[in-house]
């Protein structure tokens, strides 16, 4: 990656000065951006928390260089699901020694996003801040998982939705359908359990994912009834950064909104789903 960066810096157009935000649209930047992708992918094999931090920093820098995200830096929904699945599983394992760096760490890869949600609904956990949803939810994790399920629902609809839906849709829903098609670039769409579904197999999976979204909505609402109303209609919460929060408090809601609202907002139609559930309506496109 360093060699590609140096070659680009030696380029006479000075892309690092005049091309920030438009990388990838500028053809000479592409070898460097591809090298950044390869670098981030290689880091996924390093099982250490520092690797996770470096991967995140790399992705954020990718988005600074290419604001339109032509290389799909933010489409890492599979990795998000793997991360959440690992925490949900390990946090309920009392035998796991968090101080032993020789033990596997964040090693869940390509988990099936269509699987039952039982691992996320455990009654017990070894530590209160880990992800154990049914007893005392880790709010931001649960909210993130809900969004992953919403994206998965959109992907299944875009791939296996009923014929003629686009022609019959309203202008607003057509925009949502267009965004669904864009989500097919997400890494979770490439998961073999998702990609290999036939249209016949997909229909019951769509209904199952819808039920899971409703379940997670209920879990979040029970854990913190302030959250969903604020997600739908944020006030000044996006500028709030509480230093301490108790479970179920407004401060916990504020922290979770700060951590997750942007991801919900940029997934067109996602908040529409939550609004429909909150009003007791069916959601479909």
Legacy VTK file of the C-alpha trace (Angstrom):
# vtk DataFile Version 3.0
C-alpha trace
ASCII
DATASET POLYDATA
POINTS 285 float
0.000 0.000 0.000
2.875 2.384 0.801
4.328 1.938 -2.690
0.978 2.722 -4.311
0.603 5.778 -2.076
4.071 7.057 -2.957
3.408 6.547 -6.665
0.217 8.563 -6.327
1.967 11.322 -4.378
4.561 11.489 -7.159
1.744 12.010 -9.668
1.857 15.589 -11.018
-1.849 16.302 -10.405
-1.389 16.336 -6.601
-4.545 14.300 -5.954
-3.975 14.301 -2.184
-4.442 18.062 -2.254
-7.046 18.602 -4.958
-8.798 15.248 -5.191
-9.836 14.578 -1.583
-13.422 13.346 -1.516
-13.341 12.320 -5.195
-10.856 9.448 -5.136
-11.820 6.533 -7.394
-13.463 8.927 -9.836
-9.866 10.009 -10.516
-8.459 7.002 -12.395
-4.833 7.206 -11.140
-6.084 6.861 -7.535
-7.667 3.448 -8.118
-4.575 1.253 -7.609
-4.010 2.994 -4.273
-7.647 2.627 -3.200
-7.611 -1.059 -4.161
-4.427 -1.468 -2.117
-6.233 0.075 0.865
-9.021 -2.490 0.433
-6.481 -5.331 0.351
-4.761 -3.925 3.442
-8.025 -3.788 5.394
-8.939 -7.302 4.261
-5.550 -8.649 5.406
-6.042 -7.079 8.830
-9.195 -9.145 9.379
-6.916 -12.168 9.887
-5.117 -10.467 12.786
-7.071 -11.501 15.888
-6.410 -8.549 18.127
-8.352 -5.520 19.263
-5.688 -3.183 17.825
-6.381 -4.699 14.415
-10.056 -3.798 14.749
-9.146 -0.193 15.567
-6.801 0.021 12.568
-9.470 -1.453 10.288
-11.972 1.150 11.460
-9.458 3.970 10.963
-8.718 2.650 7.476
-12.394 2.578 6.529
-12.975 6.096 7.861
-10.000 7.358 5.845
-11.400 5.570 2.768
-14.618 7.531 3.193
-12.699 10.797 3.583
-10.839 10.128 0.345
-13.936 8.936 -1.506
-17.049 10.457 0.008
-19.335 8.711 -2.466
-17.942 5.359 -1.213
-17.386 3.932 -4.692
-15.329 1.114 -3.177
-18.000 0.060 -0.686
-16.206 0.856 2.560
-19.454 1.244 4.482
-21.133 -1.837 2.981
-19.566 -4.171 5.543
-22.829 -5.424 7.009
-21.588 -9.032 7.107
-18.612 -7.995 9.210
-20.976 -6.087 11.497
-23.150 -9.169 11.911
-20.088 -11.343 12.582
-18.916 -8.883 15.248
-22.309 -8.837 16.977
-22.645 -12.627 16.762
-19.203 -13.130 18.324
-19.968 -10.823 21.258
-23.376 -12.370 21.807
-21.869 -15.862 21.856
-18.749 -15.233 23.919
-20.382 -12.945 26.466
-22.537 -15.883 27.507
-19.562 -18.213 27.911
-18.451 -18.042 31.565
-15.361 -20.107 30.698
-13.954 -17.488 28.327
-10.890 -15.821 29.868
-10.834 -12.227 28.625
-7.268 -11.787 29.829
-5.926 -14.720 27.785
-4.716 -13.239 24.497
-4.103 -16.707 23.049
-7.840 -17.399 22.889
-9.728 -16.707 19.645
-10.894 -13.118 19.407
-13.495 -11.778 16.954
-13.000 -14.922 14.884
-16.613 -15.353 13.732
-16.583 -15.095 9.941
-19.439 -15.300 7.432
-22.068 -16.253 10.002
-25.474 -16.975 8.531
-27.539 -13.760 8.834
-30.695 -15.786 8.152
-30.204 -17.986 11.207
-32.486 -17.998 14.225
-31.887 -15.148 16.645
-31.608 -17.413 19.696
-27.904 -16.577 20.323
-28.934 -12.955 20.825
-31.690 -13.755 23.314
-29.758 -15.401 26.133
-30.977 -14.972 29.698
-27.543 -14.665 31.282
-24.188 -13.055 30.701
-20.850 -12.975 32.445
-20.565 -9.176 32.380
-23.269 -6.504 32.343
-21.802 -4.486 29.482
-21.650 -7.348 26.998
-24.409 -8.089 24.555
-27.137 -10.116 26.208
-30.390 -8.851 24.866
-33.216 -10.593 26.668
-32.078 -9.832 30.209
-30.368 -6.431 30.031
-29.760 -5.365 26.464
-26.652 -3.613 25.298
-28.665 -0.951 23.540
-26.307 0.144 20.758
-25.541 -3.470 19.815
-29.208 -4.366 19.653
-30.022 -1.285 17.594
-27.169 -2.083 15.195
-28.407 -5.652 14.849
-31.900 -4.361 14.080
-30.488 -2.218 11.271
-28.552 -5.168 9.847
-31.817 -7.118 9.747
-33.584 -4.201 8.025
-30.841 -4.085 5.398
-31.093 -7.853 4.962
-34.849 -7.496 4.471
-34.254 -4.854 1.789
-31.659 -7.049 0.068
-34.031 -10.014 -0.050
-36.792 -7.812 -1.444
-34.488 -6.314 -4.071
-33.357 -9.755 -5.162
-36.569 -11.740 -4.842
-39.363 -9.160 -4.554
-42.560 -9.584 -6.486
-42.562 -8.644 -10.156
-44.166 -5.332 -11.012
-43.608 -3.862 -7.545
-41.544 -0.988 -8.932
-44.148 0.015 -11.499
-46.894 0.017 -8.861
-44.872 1.841 -6.186
-45.256 5.480 -5.185
-42.423 7.869 -5.985
-41.160 7.658 -2.393
-41.256 3.868 -2.399
-39.511 3.779 -5.776
-36.639 5.648 -4.177
-36.577 3.068 -1.396
-36.526 0.260 -3.978
-33.630 1.980 -5.774
-31.748 2.088 -2.482
-32.539 -1.599 -1.906
-30.840 -2.394 -5.195
-27.776 -0.424 -4.060
-27.648 -2.584 -0.923
-26.898 -5.581 -3.121
-23.295 -4.319 -2.947
-23.281 -5.040 0.786
-21.029 -7.861 1.926
-24.012 -9.509 3.603
-25.662 -9.886 0.182
-22.655 -11.972 -0.850
-23.013 -14.370 2.090
-23.631 -17.757 0.483
-26.711 -18.379 2.631
-28.205 -15.225 1.124
-26.740 -15.258 -2.374
-27.719 -18.878 -3.085
-31.387 -18.504 -2.130
-33.884 -19.261 -4.850
-36.932 -17.019 -5.155
-39.063 -19.848 -3.782
-36.787 -20.269 -0.768
-36.568 -16.511 -0.221
-40.238 -15.871 0.458
-40.404 -17.598 3.882
-37.016 -16.057 4.740
-38.413 -12.589 4.024
-41.273 -13.232 6.439
-38.864 -14.615 9.035
-36.620 -11.559 8.824
-39.661 -9.276 9.148
-40.616 -11.117 12.337
-37.052 -10.765 13.642
-37.107 -7.009 12.995
-40.321 -6.729 15.002
-38.803 -8.825 17.783
-35.736 -6.612 18.037
-37.954 -3.531 17.928
-39.797 -4.863 20.979
-36.557 -5.707 22.779
-35.148 -2.221 22.231
-38.439 -0.584 23.182
-38.610 -2.567 26.411
-34.991 -1.832 27.261
-35.224 1.880 26.542
-38.612 3.345 25.543
-36.965 6.678 24.692
-34.933 5.280 21.806
-37.287 4.610 18.877
-39.258 7.879 19.199
-35.974 9.786 19.180
-34.644 7.832 16.192
-37.794 8.687 14.235
-37.764 12.357 15.214
-34.418 13.407 16.716
-34.375 16.640 18.663
-31.088 17.873 20.097
-29.893 14.354 20.853
-27.478 14.259 17.920
-25.413 16.933 19.658
-25.493 15.251 23.073
-22.655 13.129 24.383
-23.420 11.958 27.940
-20.430 10.776 29.942
-22.504 8.319 31.981
-25.735 6.465 31.372
-27.837 3.976 33.284
-29.801 1.234 31.492
-33.162 2.532 30.316
-32.273 6.188 30.865
-32.479 9.144 28.498
-28.696 9.365 28.705
-28.374 5.787 27.444
-30.717 6.686 24.576
-28.619 9.753 23.763
-25.416 7.714 23.646
-26.999 5.063 21.411
-28.458 7.708 19.083
-25.028 9.312 18.751
-23.535 5.924 17.870
-26.164 4.668 15.425
-28.393 7.422 14.010
-26.194 8.265 11.017
-26.190 4.638 9.871
-29.987 4.519 10.096
-30.394 7.841 8.340
-28.185 6.929 5.390
-30.088 3.665 4.838
-33.033 5.137 2.987
-36.295 3.561 4.143
-34.887 2.060 7.353
-36.467 4.626 9.677
-39.676 4.253 7.641
-39.755 0.607 8.762
-39.445 1.606 12.417
-42.111 4.281 12.009
-44.490 1.689 10.549
-43.913 -0.732 13.432
-44.297 2.046 16.008
-47.689 2.906 14.514
-48.826 -0.715 14.379
-48.711 -0.833 10.593
-47.512 -3.522 8.218
-44.319 -2.703 6.365
-43.644 -3.810 2.807
-42.588 -2.309 -0.481
LINES 1 286
285 0 1 2 3 4 5 6 7 8 9 10 11 12 13 14 15 16 17 18 19 20 21 22 23 24 25 26 27 28 29 30 31 32 33 34 35 36 37 38 39 40 41 42 43 44 45 46 47 48 49 50 51 52 53 54 55 56 57 58 59 60 61 62 63 64 65 66 67 68 69 70 71 72 73 74 75 76 77 78 79 80 81 82 83 84 85 86 87 88 89 90 91 92 93 94 95 96 97 98 99 100 101 102 103 104 105 106 107 108 109 110 111 112 113 114 115 116 117 118 119 120 121 122 123 124 125 126 127 128 129 130 131 132 133 134 135 136 137 138 139 140 141 142 143 144 145 146 147 148 149 150 151 152 153 154 155 156 157 158 159 160 161 162 163 164 165 166 167 168 169 170 171 172 173 174 175 176 177 178 179 180 181 182 183 184 185 186 187 188 189 190 191 192 193 194 195 196 197 198 199 200 201 202 203 204 205 206 207 208 209 210 211 212 213 214 215 216 217 218 219 220 221 222 223 224 225 226 227 228 229 230 231 232 233 234 235 236 237 238 239 240 241 242 243 244 245 246 247 248 249 250 251 252 253 254 255 256 257 258 259 260 261 262 263 264 265 266 267 268 269 270 271 272 273 274 275 276 277 278 279 280 281 282 283 284
